Amino acid sequence: VQLQASGGGLVQPGGSLRLSCATSGFSLYHFSIGWFRQAPGKEREGVSCISSSDGRTVYADSVKGRFTISRDYAKRTVYLQMNSLKPEDTAVYYCATDFETSPCTVVSGAASYYRLDYWGRGTLVTVSS
């Protein structure tokens, strides 16, 4: 099982970035994917997730209306389109999955991110002028 996040970088406030989470070793048809972020000195937090079963999406209140999660089965990749970026979005972003605990349960706040076993190496997003 492997996940690899990419697409981070430096962007000005109000700008956009698209993060990618390339996956291997499991099927996106069967396992949900979540995006998480961790800012310096802060706890890791859930950003968004997409359910494997019905494509249902969940977003943290702080990103609703600005971020969009999607997936491409053929490319085995999950995307996070981030628009109207703010300085407070600055963080290392990770994608994650698990075979027992759905990342959507974590993003919804019903479980801790400690429950997720598979994490990709993060990608840094810096929003600054």
Accessible surface in RSA format (square Angstrom, percent):
REM  Atomic radii and reference values for relative SASA: ProtOr
REM  Chains: A
REM  Algorithm: Lee & Richards
REM  Probe-radius: 1.40
REM  Slices: 20
REM RES _ NUM      All-atoms   Total-Side   Main-Chain    Non-polar    All polar
REM                ABS   REL    ABS   REL    ABS   REL    ABS   REL    ABS   REL
RES VAL A   1    69.36  45.6  13.38  12.1  55.98 134.9  13.48  11.7  55.87 151.5
RES GLN A   2   129.65  72.5 125.50  91.7   4.15   9.9  37.69  80.2  91.95  69.7
RES LEU A   3    12.04   6.7   1.50   1.1  10.54  26.5   1.72   1.2  10.32  27.8
RES GLN A   4    77.54  43.4  76.34  55.8   1.20   2.8  45.83  97.6  31.70  24.0
RES ALA A   5     3.44   3.2   0.00   0.0   3.44   7.8   0.00   0.0   3.44   9.1
RES SER A   6    56.11  47.4  53.36  71.2   2.75   6.3  36.63  78.0  19.48  27.3
RES GLY A   7    37.68  46.5   0.00   N/A  37.68  46.5  24.99  68.6  12.69  28.4
RES GLY A   8    29.30  36.1   0.00   N/A  29.30  36.1   1.83   5.0  27.47  61.5
RES GLY A   9    29.22  36.0   0.00   N/A  29.22  36.0  29.18  80.1   0.04   0.1
RES LEU A  10   133.82  74.5 100.51  71.9  33.31  83.7 100.51  70.6  33.31  89.6
RES VAL A  11    21.71  14.3  16.76  15.2   4.95  11.9  21.71  18.9   0.00   0.0
RES GLN A  12   122.01  68.2 120.44  88.0   1.57   3.7  32.19  68.5  89.82  68.1
RES PRO A  13    60.83  44.3  39.37  35.9  21.46  78.0  39.80  32.9  21.02 130.7
RES GLY A  14    55.78  68.8   0.00   N/A  55.78  68.8  30.01  82.4  25.77  57.7
RES GLY A  15    21.05  26.0   0.00   N/A  21.05  26.0  20.34  55.8   0.71   1.6
RES SER A  16    58.51  49.4  38.64  51.6  19.87  45.8  22.09  47.0  36.42  51.0
RES LEU A  17    35.52  19.8  30.44  21.8   5.08  12.8  35.52  24.9   0.00   0.0
RES ARG A  18   132.30  55.6 116.11  59.2  16.19  38.6  27.72  37.9 104.59  63.4
RES LEU A  19     0.00   0.0   0.00   0.0   0.00   0.0   0.00   0.0   0.00   0.0
RES SER A  20    25.82  21.8  25.82  34.5   0.00   0.0  12.01  25.6  13.80  19.3
RES CYS A  21     0.00   0.0   0.00   0.0   0.00   0.0   0.00   0.0   0.00   0.0
RES ALA A  22    50.69  46.6  47.42  73.2   3.27   7.4  47.78  67.3   2.91   7.7
RES THR A  23     9.70   6.9   0.07   0.1   9.63  23.0   1.42   1.9   8.28  12.5
RES SER A  24    47.45  40.1  47.33  63.2   0.13   0.3  37.51  79.9   9.94  13.9
RES GLY A  25    59.26  73.1   0.00   N/A  59.26  73.1  31.08  85.3  28.18  63.1
RES PHE A  26    16.65   8.3   1.91   1.2  14.74  38.4  15.26   9.3   1.39   4.0
RES SER A  27    34.22  28.9  29.00  38.7   5.22  12.0  26.19  55.8   8.03  11.2
RES LEU A  28     7.49   4.2   3.97   2.8   3.52   8.8   3.97   2.8   3.52   9.5
RES TYR A  29   134.36  62.7 122.37  69.6  11.99  31.2  89.45  67.2  44.91  55.4
RES HIS A  30   130.11  71.1 109.89  76.4  20.22  51.7  75.00  77.3  55.12  64.1
RES PHE A  31    52.88  26.5  50.24  31.1   2.64   6.9  51.89  31.5   0.99   2.8
RES SER A  32    12.05  10.2   7.88  10.5   4.17   9.6   1.37   2.9  10.69  15.0
RES ILE A  33     0.97   0.6   0.97   0.7   0.00   0.0   0.97   0.7   0.00   0.0
RES GLY A  34     0.00   0.0   0.00   N/A   0.00   0.0   0.00   0.0   0.00   0.0
RES TRP A  35     0.00   0.0   0.00   0.0   0.00   0.0   0.00   0.0   0.00   0.0
RES PHE A  36     0.30   0.2   0.30   0.2   0.00   0.0   0.30   0.2   0.00   0.0
RES ARG A  37    13.99   5.9  13.96   7.1   0.03   0.1   2.04   2.8  11.95   7.2
RES GLN A  38    56.33  31.5  52.08  38.1   4.26  10.1  11.13  23.7  45.21  34.3
RES ALA A  39    21.96  20.2  18.46  28.5   3.50   8.0  18.83  26.5   3.14   8.3
RES PRO A  40   119.58  87.2  91.93  83.8  27.65 100.5 104.35  86.2  15.23  94.6
RES GLY A  41    92.91 114.6   0.00   N/A  92.91 114.6  45.58 125.1  47.34 106.0
RES LYS A  42   142.18  69.4 129.39  79.4  12.79  30.5  82.36  74.1  59.81  63.7
RES GLU A  43   113.34  65.1  97.90  74.1  15.43  36.7  51.13  98.9  62.21  50.8
RES ARG A  44    47.98  20.1  39.78  20.3   8.20  19.5   0.26   0.4  47.72  28.9
RES GLU A  45    78.58  45.1  73.08  55.3   5.51  13.1  30.60  59.2  47.99  39.2
RES GLY A  46    17.30  21.3   0.00   N/A  17.30  21.3   1.27   3.5  16.03  35.9
RES VAL A  47     0.70   0.5   0.63   0.6   0.07   0.2   0.70   0.6   0.00   0.0
RES SER A  48     0.00   0.0   0.00   0.0   0.00   0.0   0.00   0.0   0.00   0.0
RES CYS A  49     0.00   0.0   0.00   0.0   0.00   0.0   0.00   0.0   0.00   0.0
RES ILE A  50    12.11   6.9  12.11   9.0   0.00   0.0  12.11   8.7   0.00   0.0
RES SER A  51    12.25  10.3  12.25  16.3   0.00   0.0   1.83   3.9  10.41  14.6
RES SER A  52    18.51  15.6  12.35  16.5   6.15  14.2   0.00   0.0  18.51  25.9
RES SER A  53   100.20  84.7  59.98  80.1  40.22  92.6  53.04 112.9  47.16  66.1
RES ASP A  54   102.67  71.9  65.41  65.1  37.26  88.1  42.82 100.8  59.85  59.7
RES GLY A  55    24.07  29.7   0.00   N/A  24.07  29.7  10.50  28.8  13.57  30.4
RES ARG A  56   128.68  54.0 118.77  60.5   9.91  23.6  62.63  85.6  66.05  40.0
RES THR A  57    54.46  38.7  34.30  34.8  20.16  48.1  12.13  16.3  42.33  64.0
RES VAL A  58    25.11  16.5  21.53  19.5   3.58   8.6  25.11  21.8   0.00   0.0
RES TYR A  59    45.85  21.4  35.99  20.5   9.86  25.7  30.23  22.7  15.62  19.3
RES ALA A  60    21.75  20.0  15.10  23.3   6.65  15.1  21.75  30.6   0.00   0.0
RES ASP A  61   121.85  85.4  98.30  97.8  23.55  55.7  38.66  91.0  83.19  83.0
RES SER A  62    61.95  52.3  40.58  54.2  21.37  49.2  50.08 106.6  11.87  16.6
RES VAL A  63     0.26   0.2   0.26   0.2   0.00   0.0   0.26   0.2   0.00   0.0
RES LYS A  64   122.25  59.6 102.95  63.2  19.30  45.9  58.85  53.0  63.40  67.5
RES GLY A  65    87.87 108.4   0.00   N/A  87.87 108.4  43.94 120.6  43.93  98.4
RES ARG A  66    29.74  12.5  25.36  12.9   4.37  10.4  24.15  33.0   5.59   3.4
RES PHE A  67     6.08   3.0   0.00   0.0   6.08  15.8   0.00   0.0   6.08  17.4
RES THR A  68    75.49  53.7  74.61  75.6   0.88   2.1  46.90  63.0  28.59  43.2
RES ILE A  69     6.93   3.9   0.00   0.0   6.93  16.7   0.00   0.0   6.93  18.8
RES SER A  70    49.85  42.1  47.74  63.7   2.11   4.9  34.42  73.3  15.43  21.6
RES ARG A  71    52.23  21.9  25.64  13.1  26.59  63.3   6.92   9.5  45.31  27.5
RES ASP A  72    43.69  30.6  39.02  38.8   4.67  11.0  12.52  29.5  31.17  31.1
RES TYR A  73    76.38  35.7  62.23  35.4  14.14  36.8  53.82  40.4  22.56  27.8
RES ALA A  74    98.45  90.5  57.86  89.3  40.60  92.3  70.48  99.3  27.98  74.1
RES LYS A  75   139.20  67.9 118.21  72.5  21.00  50.0  72.76  65.5  66.45  70.8
RES ARG A  76   100.93  42.4 100.72  51.3   0.21   0.5  44.76  61.2  56.17  34.0
RES THR A  77    12.86   9.1  12.86  13.0   0.00   0.0   4.18   5.6   8.69  13.1
RES VAL A  78     0.12   0.1   0.12   0.1   0.00   0.0   0.12   0.1   0.00   0.0
RES TYR A  79    25.11  11.7  25.11  14.3   0.00   0.0  15.96  12.0   9.15  11.3
RES LEU A  80     0.00   0.0   0.00   0.0   0.00   0.0   0.00   0.0   0.00   0.0
RES GLN A  81    58.76  32.9  58.55  42.8   0.21   0.5  29.32  62.4  29.43  22.3
RES MET A  82     0.00   0.0   0.00   0.0   0.00   0.0   0.00   0.0   0.00   0.0
RES ASN A  83    58.30  40.2  58.30  56.3   0.00   0.0  15.50  37.3  42.80  41.4
RES SER A  84    59.53  50.3  54.79  73.1   4.74  10.9  19.72  42.0  39.81  55.8
RES LEU A  85     2.38   1.3   0.00   0.0   2.38   6.0   0.00   0.0   2.38   6.4
RES LYS A  86    85.88  41.9  85.25  52.3   0.63   1.5  39.22  35.3  46.65  49.7
RES PRO A  87    75.34  54.9  67.78  61.8   7.56  27.5  68.02  56.2   7.32  45.5
RES GLU A  88   118.41  68.0  93.28  70.6  25.13  59.8  59.19 114.5  59.22  48.3
RES ASP A  89     0.37   0.3   0.37   0.4   0.00   0.0   0.00   0.0   0.37   0.4
RES THR A  90    36.24  25.8  33.19  33.6   3.06   7.3  31.09  41.8   5.15   7.8
RES ALA A  91     1.62   1.5   1.00   1.5   0.62   1.4   1.62   2.3   0.00   0.0
RES VAL A  92    45.13  29.7  44.98  40.7   0.16   0.4  44.98  39.1   0.16   0.4
RES TYR A  93     0.00   0.0   0.00   0.0   0.00   0.0   0.00   0.0   0.00   0.0
RES TYR A  94    40.82  19.1  40.82  23.2   0.00   0.0  14.73  11.1  26.09  32.2
RES CYS A  95     0.00   0.0   0.00   0.0   0.00   0.0   0.00   0.0   0.00   0.0
RES ALA A  96     0.00   0.0   0.00   0.0   0.00   0.0   0.00   0.0   0.00   0.0
RES THR A  97     0.00   0.0   0.00   0.0   0.00   0.0   0.00   0.0   0.00   0.0
RES ASP A  98     9.45   6.6   4.55   4.5   4.89  11.6   0.02   0.1   9.42   9.4
RES PHE A  99    88.93  44.5  63.11  39.1  25.82  67.2  64.13  38.9  24.80  71.0
RES GLU A 100   168.40  96.7 128.70  97.4  39.71  94.5  49.41  95.6 118.99  97.2
RES THR A 101    12.64   9.0   8.25   8.4   4.39  10.5   9.04  12.1   3.60   5.4
RES SER A 102    41.02  34.7  31.99  42.7   9.03  20.8  32.98  70.2   8.04  11.3
RES PRO A 103     0.54   0.4   0.54   0.5   0.00   0.0   0.54   0.4   0.00   0.0
RES CYS A 104     3.71   2.8   3.19   3.6   0.52   1.2   3.42   8.7   0.29   0.3
RES THR A 105    52.84  37.6  47.14  47.8   5.70  13.6  29.37  39.4  23.47  35.5
RES VAL A 106    12.78   8.4   5.87   5.3   6.91  16.7   5.87   5.1   6.91  18.7
RES VAL A 107    17.60  11.6   0.03   0.0  17.57  42.3   0.17   0.1  17.43  47.3
RES SER A 108    69.63  58.8  32.41  43.3  37.21  85.7  29.34  62.5  40.29  56.4
RES GLY A 109    65.67  81.0   0.00   N/A  65.67  81.0  32.09  88.1  33.58  75.2
RES ALA A 110    80.78  74.3  41.14  63.5  39.64  90.2  52.26  73.6  28.52  75.6
RES ALA A 111    23.13  21.3   4.30   6.6  18.83  42.8  16.35  23.0   6.79  18.0
RES SER A 112    51.95  43.9  37.84  50.5  14.12  32.5  43.07  91.7   8.89  12.4
RES TYR A 113    39.25  18.3  37.51  21.3   1.74   4.5  24.62  18.5  14.63  18.0
RES TYR A 114   162.68  75.9 136.93  77.9  25.74  67.0 109.67  82.4  53.00  65.3
RES ARG A 115   141.18  59.3 129.17  65.8  12.01  28.6  39.10  53.4 102.08  61.9
RES LEU A 116     6.76   3.8   0.00   0.0   6.76  17.0   0.00   0.0   6.76  18.2
RES ASP A 117   105.88  74.2  77.83  77.5  28.06  66.3  15.17  35.7  90.72  90.5
RES TYR A 118    72.46  33.8  70.35  40.0   2.11   5.5  37.21  28.0  35.25  43.5
RES TRP A 119    69.34  27.8  39.25  19.0  30.09  70.6  32.02  17.1  37.32  60.5
RES GLY A 120     4.54   5.6   0.00   N/A   4.54   5.6   1.34   3.7   3.20   7.2
RES ARG A 121   185.42  77.8 172.67  88.0  12.75  30.3  73.45 100.4 111.96  67.9
RES GLY A 122    22.53  27.8   0.00   N/A  22.53  27.8   0.87   2.4  21.66  48.5
RES THR A 123    16.66  11.8  11.97  12.1   4.69  11.2   6.80   9.1   9.86  14.9
RES LEU A 124   103.14  57.4  93.43  66.8   9.71  24.4  93.43  65.6   9.71  26.1
RES VAL A 125     0.00   0.0   0.00   0.0   0.00   0.0   0.00   0.0   0.00   0.0
RES THR A 126    40.70  28.9  40.70  41.3   0.00   0.0  30.94  41.6   9.76  14.8
RES VAL A 127     4.54   3.0   0.00   0.0   4.54  10.9   0.00   0.0   4.54  12.3
RES SER A 128    55.66  47.0  47.91  63.9   7.74  17.8  19.83  42.2  35.83  50.2
RES SER A 129   126.96 107.3  66.01  88.1  60.95 140.4  47.37 100.9  79.58 111.5
END  Absolute sums over single chains surface
CHAIN  1 A     6469.1       4787.2       1681.9       3337.9       3131.2
END  Absolute sums over all chains
TOTAL          6469.1       4787.2       1681.9       3337.9       3131.2
